[in-house]
């Protein structure tokens, strides 16, 4: 099923509770990984790798770690925020069909990466472009994606045997979903509202606004 690009962008959601666990066909997984790998990168360094995680024991170990980190964060909140947070599901690690861990190798393309000499983080930005490509392609394939961020990098590196110096940037839960929510989870649960574009847009200089 194909969708207009703008409709795909509108439909894209960070999925938590809607995974069905149904299989992801091999050709579909190949297509979304190819879309991610087609992303632009600074100096054509392609500093990403993709670890496809299906093993239940690995996913269970990561889920336990994430649950512990959730408790650490919850303890830092005031009572009202903690009550709101308690209603929010933060991952679909066990419910999703599989996970894809996207990593960043800052040495890829070195020692002098064209375009990175003045802004060291351009390699990291490149990995984020690959992640967005993957996410939009998955949405076009009617799959859900959920980015899990409640983890310590060193734990995930050791869990998956990621080499020293390579950063795990994203654990993405991937799989078919019962539906994609019309309103993002954090908005639905009253955690934070959407910021209007007019407040984010500046003309020529910071704070410059369109007349009228």
Secondary structure by P-SEA (a helix, b strand, c coil): ccccaaaaaaaccccccccccccccaaaaaaaaaaaaacccccccccbbbbbbccaaaaaaaaaaaaaaaaaaaaaccaaaaaaaaaccccccccccbbbbbbbccccccccccccccccaaaaaaaaaaaaaaaaaaaaacbbbbbbccccaaaaaaaacccccccccccccccccccccccccccccccccccccccccccccccccccc
